[in-house]
Amino acid sequence: MISKKRIQVIDEPGAFSIRFPWLSFRSGAGAGFMFFFGLFWNGFLVVWIFAAIASGSFEMILFSILHVAVGIYLLYYSLTTFINSTTILIDREKLYVKKGPLPWRGDHKEFNVKEIEQFYVKRQKVGSTNGNPIFKFVVHLVQSNGIHKDLIKAGSLSLEEAQQVEEQLENYLQITDYRVEGEWQANLKIEFSPHTQIDKTDWGFDPSQEQTKPEVQPLIQPRRLQKTSNRKQIDTIIEGDFVSYKLSEYVVKKRVQSDWKNGETDFHISLQSEISDPLLVYLRIEHGITNIYIENKLNPQQLNTIPQLQNPAPEIIAFEGVDYSLVEFLDGYKFVFAHNRPIAVLQWRYTAQMGDKQLRIEFLDGYYQAFQGQYEV
């Protein structure tokens, strides 16, 4: 379990959830005021109604009905803020959003995991104090058909907390983060949605020489590998399988296969363990020999430090004090088996002078992502 302030994340094989209470320092102050004001309001109305009954004035009783409803709402709203929490649960097929224990509008939502393409954070104005606007941050998602849905609106998330929720969901579902129109602080990201029309001249591309993605043919299938004595049919590993690595048992959360036009095939496997940190494993197969790299995905801030690739790509890239030299450019297809579709991809691979580190940069579906890897003997 990971706990950062109010956000509680459980990331274990077969059990992923994010939970946060609605109560925060800011929302607690407002809810406390509403609760005591509601008590005072309802107490006053009780006296009013009894006086109306005693005097036989039913007009006064009818007049008070709307005020009673307001008082009940104030009390109930404040109680939900003190008691309720939002929980996001993910299984192999669905993402669920649940609120409780007190019922609230839009209590439950569910989404098909295969149809989720992106998460992002928006800022919404909820009021003002002394002329100064008050904002809250909400988490939205983008579906594969381009439709935007609100994921989390109830509760009071700070910007840091909302972005943490976004990051945790994208990491677990292995979703590449990109810029979405209307997203708060979108300028910190350099990736773009495939649903957004973009002027790429700002990226340093020559439109006449732009590195366009090859057309994806619907009949393209993942390449089958020949059996070798030093490899156990990596291409037969599926999500949910258990594998051993350095005396620890891991479950395969996601497997991605990249088939390159030069005949080579690579694998990117996401592993989860109950007792060890999660791993991103990059398996590079050259001439029947499998080289293993343990990778970390670069966040948007790190990605911003890498020069924008163009044609031709730079021969050397400096990243975190290390110079990486371009060793190859690959063109092919990536197969993300959770989505069951091929994706045209370009890849630049850079290695450090000692050969123990590498930097992989991918361009797919209109955006970049990058991984830093450490060679494992």
C-alpha positions as CSV (number, residue, x, y, z in Angstrom):
1,M,0.0,0.0,0.0
2,I,1.1,3.5,-0.9
3,S,-0.1,6.4,1.3
4,K,0.6,10.0,0.3
5,K,-1.2,12.4,2.6
6,R,-4.9,11.7,1.9
7,I,-4.5,9.5,-1.1
8,Q,-4.3,5.7,-0.4
9,V,-3.2,3.5,-3.2
10,I,-3.3,-0.3,-3.1
11,D,-1.3,-1.7,-6.0
12,E,-1.0,-5.4,-5.8
13,P,-1.5,-8.3,-8.3
14,G,-5.2,-8.5,-9.0
15,A,-6.1,-5.6,-6.5
16,F,-5.7,-2.0,-7.5
17,S,-7.6,0.7,-5.8
18,I,-7.3,4.4,-5.0
19,R,-9.2,5.9,-2.1
20,F,-9.4,9.4,-0.7
21,P,-11.8,11.0,1.8
22,W,-13.8,14.1,0.8
23,L,-12.7,15.8,4.0
24,S,-9.7,18.1,3.7
25,F,-8.6,21.2,5.6
26,R,-10.4,23.5,3.2
27,S,-13.6,21.5,2.7
28,G,-13.7,20.7,6.5
29,A,-13.9,24.4,7.4
30,G,-16.8,25.0,5.0
31,A,-18.6,21.8,6.0
32,G,-18.2,22.6,9.7
33,F,-19.7,26.0,9.2
34,M,-22.6,24.5,7.1
35,F,-23.2,21.8,9.8
36,F,-23.5,24.2,12.7
37,F,-25.5,26.7,10.6
38,G,-27.8,23.8,9.6
39,L,-28.4,22.9,13.2
40,F,-29.2,26.5,14.1
41,W,-31.4,26.8,11.0
42,N,-33.3,23.6,11.7
43,G,-33.6,24.5,15.4
44,F,-35.2,27.8,14.5
45,L,-37.6,26.1,12.0
46,V,-38.7,23.6,14.7
47,V,-39.7,26.4,17.0
48,W,-41.4,28.1,14.0
49,I,-43.4,25.0,13.0
50,F,-44.5,24.3,16.6
51,A,-45.6,28.0,16.9
52,A,-47.5,27.7,13.6
53,I,-49.2,24.4,14.8
54,A,-50.2,26.0,18.1
55,S,-51.7,29.0,16.3
56,G,-53.3,26.9,13.7
57,S,-51.6,28.9,10.9
58,F,-51.1,26.3,8.2
59,E,-49.9,29.0,5.8
60,M,-46.8,29.4,8.1
61,I,-46.3,25.6,7.9
62,L,-46.5,25.6,4.1
63,F,-44.1,28.5,3.9
64,S,-41.6,26.7,6.1
65,I,-41.5,23.5,3.9
66,L,-38.9,24.9,1.5
67,H,-36.8,26.2,4.4
68,V,-36.9,22.8,6.0
69,A,-35.6,21.2,2.8
70,V,-32.7,23.7,2.7
71,G,-31.8,22.9,6.3
72,I,-31.9,19.2,5.7
73,Y,-29.7,19.6,2.6
74,L,-27.1,21.7,4.6
75,L,-26.9,19.0,7.3
76,Y,-26.7,16.1,4.8
77,Y,-24.1,17.8,2.6
78,S,-21.9,18.6,5.6
79,L,-22.2,15.0,6.8
80,T,-21.2,13.5,3.4
81,T,-18.1,15.8,3.5
82,F,-17.1,14.5,6.9
83,I,-17.9,10.8,6.3
84,N,-17.8,10.0,2.6
85,S,-14.9,8.9,0.5
86,T,-14.3,8.1,-3.2
87,T,-12.8,4.7,-4.2
88,I,-11.5,3.8,-7.7
89,L,-11.3,0.1,-8.3
90,I,-9.8,-1.6,-11.4
91,D,-10.0,-5.2,-12.4
92,R,-9.0,-6.9,-15.7
93,E,-12.0,-5.4,-17.6
94,K,-13.6,-2.5,-15.7
95,L,-12.8,0.7,-13.8
96,Y,-15.3,1.4,-11.1
97,V,-15.8,4.7,-9.2
98,K,-17.8,4.3,-5.9
99,K,-18.8,6.9,-3.3
100,G,-20.0,6.3,0.2
101,P,-21.1,5.3,2.7
102,L,-23.8,8.0,2.5
103,P,-25.6,8.0,-0.9
104,W,-24.7,10.9,-3.2
105,R,-25.7,11.8,-6.8
106,G,-23.8,9.9,-9.4
107,D,-22.8,7.3,-6.7
108,H,-21.3,4.7,-9.1
109,K,-19.6,4.8,-12.5
110,E,-18.0,2.2,-14.5
111,F,-15.8,2.2,-17.6
112,N,-14.4,-0.4,-19.9
113,V,-10.6,-0.5,-19.4
114,K,-10.0,-1.2,-23.1
115,E,-11.8,2.0,-24.0
116,I,-9.8,4.3,-21.8
117,E,-7.2,6.2,-23.7
118,Q,-6.1,9.0,-21.3
119,F,-6.6,10.7,-17.9
120,Y,-6.2,14.4,-17.2
121,V,-6.9,17.1,-14.6
122,K,-9.1,20.2,-15.1
123,R,-9.5,23.2,-12.8
124,Q,-13.1,24.3,-12.0
125,K,-14.3,27.4,-10.3
126,V,-16.6,26.6,-7.4
127,G,-17.1,30.0,-5.8
128,S,-15.3,33.1,-4.5
129,T,-14.2,34.7,-1.2
130,N,-13.8,38.4,-1.0
131,G,-13.8,38.6,-4.7
132,N,-11.1,35.9,-5.0
133,P,-12.1,32.8,-7.0
134,I,-12.1,29.4,-5.4
135,F,-11.1,26.5,-7.5
136,K,-11.2,22.7,-7.3
137,F,-9.4,20.1,-9.4
138,V,-11.2,17.2,-11.0
139,V,-10.0,14.2,-12.9
140,H,-11.4,13.4,-16.4
141,L,-10.8,10.6,-18.8
142,V,-10.8,10.3,-22.6
143,Q,-12.2,7.3,-24.3
144,S,-10.9,5.7,-27.4
145,N,-13.7,7.3,-29.4
146,G,-12.6,10.7,-28.3
147,I,-15.4,11.3,-25.8
148,H,-14.5,13.0,-22.5
149,K,-16.0,11.8,-19.3
150,D,-15.7,13.1,-15.7
151,L,-14.1,10.5,-13.5
152,I,-13.9,12.3,-10.1
153,K,-15.9,15.5,-9.2
154,A,-17.0,14.9,-5.7
155,G,-14.6,15.6,-2.8
156,S,-11.9,18.3,-2.6
157,L,-8.6,17.4,-4.3
158,S,-5.7,19.7,-4.4
159,L,-3.8,20.0,-7.7
160,E,-1.0,17.7,-6.4
161,E,-3.5,15.1,-5.3
162,A,-5.5,15.2,-8.6
163,Q,-2.3,14.8,-10.6
164,Q,-1.2,11.9,-8.3
165,V,-4.5,10.1,-9.1
166,E,-4.0,10.7,-12.8
167,E,-0.4,9.4,-12.6
168,Q,-1.3,6.3,-10.6
169,L,-4.1,5.3,-13.0
170,E,-1.9,5.9,-16.1
171,N,1.0,3.9,-14.6
172,Y,-1.2,1.0,-13.6
173,L,-3.0,0.8,-17.0
174,Q,0.2,1.6,-18.9
175,I,-1.3,4.6,-20.6
176,T,1.1,7.1,-22.2
177,D,0.5,10.6,-20.9
178,Y,-0.2,13.3,-23.4
179,R,-1.5,16.8,-23.6
180,V,-5.3,17.2,-23.7
181,E,-7.2,20.4,-24.7
182,G,-8.6,22.1,-21.6
183,E,-6.2,20.3,-19.2
184,W,-4.7,22.3,-16.4
185,Q,-0.9,22.8,-16.7
186,A,-1.0,21.1,-20.1
187,N,2.0,23.3,-21.1
188,L,4.2,21.0,-19.0
189,K,3.5,18.1,-21.4
190,I,4.8,17.8,-24.9
191,E,2.8,14.9,-26.0
192,F,-0.5,15.3,-27.9
193,S,-3.7,13.5,-28.3
194,P,-4.2,11.6,-31.6
195,H,-7.7,13.3,-31.6
196,T,-6.2,16.8,-31.7
197,Q,-5.2,18.6,-34.9
198,I,-1.6,19.8,-34.3
199,D,0.7,22.2,-36.2
200,K,3.9,20.2,-36.0
201,T,6.1,22.9,-37.5
202,D,6.8,24.0,-34.0
203,W,8.4,20.6,-33.3
204,G,11.2,21.3,-35.8
205,F,9.7,19.1,-38.5
206,D,10.0,19.8,-42.2
207,P,6.4,19.1,-43.4
208,S,7.8,17.9,-46.7
209,Q,10.0,15.3,-44.8
210,E,7.8,14.6,-41.8
211,Q,8.2,11.1,-40.4
212,T,4.8,9.8,-41.1
213,K,3.4,6.7,-39.5
214,P,3.0,3.7,-41.9
215,E,-0.6,2.9,-42.6
216,V,-1.8,0.2,-40.2
217,Q,-3.3,-2.8,-42.0
218,P,-6.1,-4.6,-40.2
219,L,-4.8,-8.0,-40.9
220,I,-1.3,-7.4,-39.4
221,Q,-0.7,-10.0,-36.7
222,P,2.1,-10.3,-34.1
223,R,5.2,-12.1,-35.3
224,R,5.7,-15.6,-33.9
225,L,9.2,-16.4,-32.7
226,Q,11.2,-19.5,-33.4
227,K,12.1,-21.5,-30.3
228,T,15.7,-21.2,-29.2
229,S,17.6,-23.0,-26.4
230,N,18.3,-19.8,-24.5
231,R,14.7,-18.4,-24.5
232,K,11.5,-19.8,-23.1
233,Q,8.9,-18.7,-25.7
234,I,8.6,-15.1,-24.6
235,D,5.9,-14.5,-27.2
236,T,3.6,-17.0,-25.4
237,I,3.6,-15.1,-22.1
238,I,0.2,-13.5,-21.4
239,E,-1.2,-11.1,-18.8
240,G,-1.8,-12.9,-15.6
241,D,1.1,-15.3,-15.9
242,F,3.6,-15.6,-13.1
243,V,7.4,-15.2,-13.7
244,S,10.4,-15.4,-11.5
245,Y,13.1,-12.7,-11.4
246,K,15.9,-12.4,-8.9
247,L,14.2,-14.7,-6.4
248,S,11.0,-12.8,-6.5
249,E,7.7,-13.9,-8.0
250,Y,5.9,-11.4,-10.3
251,V,2.6,-11.4,-12.2
252,V,2.5,-10.1,-15.7
253,K,0.3,-7.0,-15.8
254,K,0.8,-6.1,-19.4
255,R,2.9,-7.4,-22.4
256,V,3.7,-5.2,-25.4
257,Q,5.3,-6.7,-28.5
258,S,7.1,-4.6,-31.1
259,D,7.8,-6.1,-34.5
260,W,10.3,-4.1,-36.5
261,K,10.6,-4.1,-40.3
262,N,14.2,-5.2,-40.1
263,G,13.0,-8.6,-38.8
264,E,13.7,-8.0,-35.1
265,T,11.2,-8.2,-32.2
266,D,11.2,-6.6,-28.8
267,F,9.0,-7.0,-25.8
268,H,8.0,-4.6,-23.0
269,I,6.6,-6.3,-20.0
270,S,5.0,-4.7,-16.9
271,L,5.5,-6.9,-13.7
272,Q,3.9,-6.6,-10.3
273,S,4.9,-8.3,-7.1
274,E,3.4,-8.5,-3.6
275,I,6.8,-8.1,-1.9
276,S,8.9,-6.1,-4.4
277,D,8.6,-2.9,-6.4
278,P,6.9,-3.1,-9.8
279,L,9.2,-3.5,-12.8
280,L,9.2,-2.4,-16.4
281,V,11.2,-5.0,-18.3
282,Y,12.4,-4.3,-21.9
283,L,13.6,-7.5,-23.7
284,R,15.6,-6.8,-26.8
285,I,16.1,-9.8,-29.0
286,E,19.1,-9.7,-31.4
287,H,20.2,-12.7,-33.5
288,G,18.4,-15.0,-31.0
289,I,20.0,-13.5,-27.9
290,T,17.8,-11.8,-25.4
291,N,19.2,-8.7,-23.7
292,I,17.3,-7.5,-20.6
293,Y,16.9,-3.8,-19.5
294,I,15.0,-2.6,-16.4
295,E,13.4,0.6,-17.4
296,N,11.8,3.7,-16.0
297,K,9.3,5.7,-18.0
298,L,10.2,9.4,-18.2
299,N,7.6,11.8,-16.8
300,P,6.6,15.0,-18.7
301,Q,9.2,17.2,-17.0
302,Q,12.0,14.8,-17.8
303,L,10.7,14.4,-21.4
304,N,10.9,18.2,-21.8
305,T,14.7,18.0,-21.2
306,I,15.2,15.8,-24.3
307,P,15.6,17.6,-27.6
308,Q,12.6,17.3,-30.0
309,L,13.5,14.7,-32.5
310,Q,13.5,15.6,-36.2
311,N,14.9,14.2,-39.4
312,P,17.7,13.5,-39.1
313,A,17.7,12.7,-35.3
314,P,20.6,14.0,-33.2
315,E,23.5,11.7,-32.9
316,I,24.0,12.4,-29.1
317,I,21.5,13.3,-26.4
318,A,22.5,14.4,-23.0
319,F,20.1,13.3,-20.2
320,E,20.7,13.6,-16.4
321,G,24.5,14.1,-16.9
322,V,25.0,11.1,-19.3
323,D,25.6,11.3,-23.0
324,Y,23.7,8.8,-25.1
325,S,24.7,8.0,-28.7
326,L,22.2,7.0,-31.3
327,V,22.7,3.3,-32.3
328,E,19.6,2.6,-34.4
329,F,16.3,3.9,-35.7
330,L,13.5,1.4,-36.1
331,D,10.2,1.4,-37.9
332,G,7.4,-1.1,-37.2
333,Y,4.3,-2.0,-35.3
334,K,3.5,-2.3,-31.6
335,F,1.0,-4.8,-30.3
336,V,-0.7,-3.9,-27.0
337,F,-2.5,-7.0,-26.3
338,A,-4.9,-5.4,-23.8
339,H,-6.3,-3.3,-26.7
340,N,-5.9,-6.0,-29.4
341,R,-4.8,-3.7,-32.1
342,P,-1.5,-2.9,-33.9
343,I,-0.1,0.6,-33.6
344,A,2.4,2.0,-36.0
345,V,5.6,3.1,-34.1
346,L,8.9,4.7,-34.7
347,Q,11.8,4.1,-32.2
348,W,15.1,5.8,-31.6
349,R,17.5,3.9,-29.4
350,Y,20.4,5.6,-27.7
351,T,23.1,3.9,-25.5
352,A,25.6,5.3,-23.0
353,Q,29.3,4.9,-23.6
354,M,29.7,2.0,-21.3
355,G,26.7,0.2,-22.8
356,D,25.1,-0.3,-19.5
357,K,22.3,2.3,-20.0
358,Q,20.0,3.0,-22.9
359,L,17.4,5.7,-23.8
360,R,14.5,4.6,-25.9
361,I,12.3,7.2,-27.5
362,E,9.1,6.2,-29.3
363,F,6.7,8.1,-31.5
364,L,3.3,6.5,-31.9
365,D,-0.3,7.7,-32.4
366,G,1.0,11.3,-32.7
367,Y,3.0,11.6,-29.5
368,Y,6.3,10.8,-27.9
369,Q,7.2,8.7,-24.9
370,A,10.6,7.7,-23.6
371,F,12.2,5.1,-21.3
372,Q,15.6,5.0,-19.6
373,G,16.9,1.5,-19.1
374,Q,19.6,-0.2,-17.1
375,Y,21.2,-3.3,-18.6
376,E,20.8,-6.5,-16.5
377,V,23.5,-9.2,-16.8
